[in-house]
Amino acid sequence: MSVEAKTFKYVSYLWDDAKAAALEGDEVALLIYRSNLLGADLRLTNYGGGNTSCKVMANDPLTNEQKEILYVKGSGGDLGTLKKEGLAALYVDRLRSLKAIYRGIEQEDEMVELFNHCIYDLNSKAPSIDTPLHAFLPFKHIDHLHPDAAIAVAAAKDGKKITAELFGGSIGWVPWQRPGFDLGLQLKQCLDENPGIRGIMLGSHGLFTWGDTAYESYLNTLEVIEKCAEYIEAHIGKNGPVFGGEKVTALSKEERLKKAAALAPVLRGFCSSYVKMVGHFTDDEKVLEFINSNDLDRLAPMGTSCPDHFLRTKISPLVLNLAPDAALDDVTAIREKIAPLFEDYRKMYADYYNACKHPDSPAMRDPNPVIIIYPGVGLFAFSKDKQTARVAAEFYTNAINVMRGAEAISAYTSLPRQEAFNIEYWLLEEAKLQRMPKPRPLSGRIALITGSGGGIGKAIAKKFAAEGACVIINDINAERVEVTRNEFQKQFGKDTAAAVMLDVTSSDSVKAAMDAAVLAFGGVDIIVNNAGISISKSITDHSIEEWDRLYDILVKGQFIVSKQGVAVMRKQEMGGDIINIVSKNAVVSGPNNAGYGSAKAAQAHLSRLLAAELGADKIRVNSVNPDAVIADSNIWAGGWAEGRAKAYGITVEELPAYYAKRTLMNEMILPEDIANACFVFVSGLLNKSTGNVLNVDGGVAAAFLR
């Protein structure tokens, strides 16, 4: 069938003939192109899920003979972003020769180390556990995906029968088995017993499809998944309403977000009893259809079927027993209501671990839930970082799609508890976890730095993001917010920063920014009060309006942001940090500085007052006193530079050198210097320090604290 004549309703056909033609003759490049297209459609596979391969002939550098080489997605890669360096390249004949020394399924894990003896390209990615699944099949191009529609068939009670009837015997069936060497042998056996089939369905797991070319494999994959999806959609509603119909009516969008913002910090606190977690919230229509249904209580405890789903989402979700319209203002009452649910979940998880563990199983991991369901409101996911939490929510959404489809055509079946445990606590998975890089100092922490659209604020946000934190970019200037957001996305990826407009003098604006932070990441751990302006005038030239503006932004702004930040931190019960960017002018007296200097002094004392008040909450309050940070700073706008130059009897152009010369170290101060000072306070090395002031001014003797 020609490309033009083929239309798809349930999958995305993305193949571009011109782009593919430019890659003609390079099968590996076509494999990468095909993989990226498949990975771009979350209905086909999630982030990090699935694997693809091709087999090509290449020269053996040792024998100078032509050898068949398998290029397959390596361990830990992602199809949507796959590049050549993410592929493992192995000799096909060596991989297949491992069958002669295979000792059986009880010892199949030992085969993984032997994959290294089959590597062709020594610079390629480490081979994954799925390598033999591609090696034993003879096809040039192979796709192994976890499409919602195909898994719905694979996870249905009558999945094998449905597969045979739907595809007329052209798709084989291999019952559930953990991925590994033995599953590769079973795929080959299935093909040998069913010559001419176009693919194989893996019970509860996923789909294998193939072709002689990259395009044929791509088209075959889409056609098989489309047929599964068509079959499911034709059965939706035939056996009654989806998921048994609606039990709970969803709140309006506005109310859902309001409830989620109020509750997320409380949930994050419970989920962070072992390690600090970052959150993600979704109220996607597919999610709401499931969590508001009559079948939620039956299906949710069953857990997921596909191993990729399960590893991200845990054994089962936690369902909250809160009414959608429950009042959430009384944090103590809500915490008392939720606490028993978490205790029960942790006990369930410990019982599951103890019932299923093997003598050599790794120690029990964090027993807190990853997925939390609030009927009528939405779904929360909590994990070690934003990307992992977001992906967990996406995987659970896929699992919902699977349950929806399986229930429509038959009945949904999940992995038995023991099989699930064997995947979750697989020694190979544990080894992969142990190889992961050590968390960065601010991993799992969320920071809101006011005025982070530029200057000192942006430098602090960049430093924190580089050290692992999630940050909320904000500014009163919309253009600066947008430019900085794009900059962060390019430098750190889409999961590191959220962006909002923020006017620190408006309580409503600050509340909206805090809610945005909570909805984006689950809470707030670090507040940096950095937003500010500078006005340098003599007392007689200084207007009352200018005085009020200084105090509104510097003092009142610090108060409002701190007040609302503390409210979120107290909900979390995880402590936190407030850092106030003050100034050497809070200490040093000078001409033409009555408004700015006295406002900075007020900021400094407010810092000391809050440190005294918040110590019992484990919320540390510290200050950084910069001086003369000129680069990319808003404070030099509006006449400040001219005012200071006039006060010192010099020109504006002479200011940088003047400021450097008056320091003991003869150094100019940069935004990055202030960022480093802020990091010192939140890095974990000063967790028992509060009420401190750190001067970053190159050494101004008059500003020494005494």
C-alpha angles and dihedrals in degrees: 000000000000121000091243093054095048118084127177126206103180102035133043118252103207104159113133112200093203094052092045092048090056088059096046112139095024105092093180091054089049089050090055091046092050092046093052091051092050092046092052092069111070089197087069102044140338131238109301093005129123130011138232134200148182133197121222137171116249139167116267106227091209100049102018087230127131110256133184109247127196116216109193135163107274130229115299097006130136124227095214093058100026118146130180092267087060092063128091115220117204140167108258095209092053092049092051092046089063087077088077093062098036108126099196140276095299089063100032094114089069088066092070093072089051090060086075089064089059098054116128100181108047091198095055128107120279111271117255129228089259094063096102091050087068097034099060095048112083099216123118095225125029134180123198110186141162102225116178093229095048094046089050087061092041092050095045118110089240095036097132093050093045091050092052093048096042096050100029092236095309092114118059127216130226115181121236116296132153112263113264146094095312093053088055090056090048091053090053091048091050090052092047090052093045108037115189097029117143098215148345129243114217111214111251089347122071148275140298119201133163150179143187091251135031090252095048090051092047093049093044090052093051093046094052093048092045090054091051091049093048090051092050095047091049088058098043108119096007092108096038135289120335110275090358094297133280120324099166126036114228119239119240117279092256093050093046092056091045092053092045092051091050095048105035097080091052091050091045090055092054093045091050097060089113103027134355110273134200121218141220128194129201133176095179113165092245090052093049092049089058102038093047094049135108090237096056094095091051100042104035096065091051092071126206131311107210112079092223090056093045097050090056100040104036129229095311141335128262112244115206119225093216123124112239091241095044114140109249100183095097100071094182092054093047091048091051090051095047099040095077090052091057091045090052092047093050090049091049090051093048090049090050091050095047094046095050106032123118126216090260098039117132117253117280113278130217106319095204120112123259096199121048121185124205108187112227092017114052149261128301124199124192126191144141094287140005096262093052091047092048092047091048089055090048091050092050089050087054089050089053089053089051092050090047092053097041092050091050096054100031130322129313119248125190132200114285111254094249093051090048091051092048088057097043095047097032108146090229090055090048090051089052090052091050091053093055116111118266111265115263117248095262098038110138093019127116122209133192112195112185116226092018094148089096149340119025093353094055091046090053092047091050092049092050092046091050088053092053105269128133110233137200109220111210142160140153088243111080094200092054090049093052095045092048093045091055090046092053093046091054094045102038107016131247098294100060104067141034121193131216139162112250134187106186092201092062119077090200092052092049091048090051091050092049090050090050090052091049094048091047099045110004101255146340129271104168129042119188113189099206106136112113151136133217130220120180114191138132117261091256094049095043111101125215089238090057090047091052092047092053093049093043094055102033104034107018090039092053089048096049096045093045092047094053094039090054090052090058094044092051090053089055095046088209101114118235148192135266116190119186119202100216123158145240083254088075086070108024121071117217142156125282093015108099096122101038096038095048091047089052090050088053090051090051094052092044086056091055092046093052092046089057093046100044102043092098088058090053087243109143120209118197137159137222118207111204126179131206100349098173106167116104093337127149092212091076091061123085098044100301094123091048091048094051093044089052092049091054096040095242138106125267089247090058094053100091093052091042092054092047093049095053092059124090090235096042090230134142114230118233131196089249090061090059091045091055091051091052090049091054090061095049101033095097095253094096101041091135096049123096136152092037132139123211116197116214102178106112089258118310104183094202089059095056110125115237 
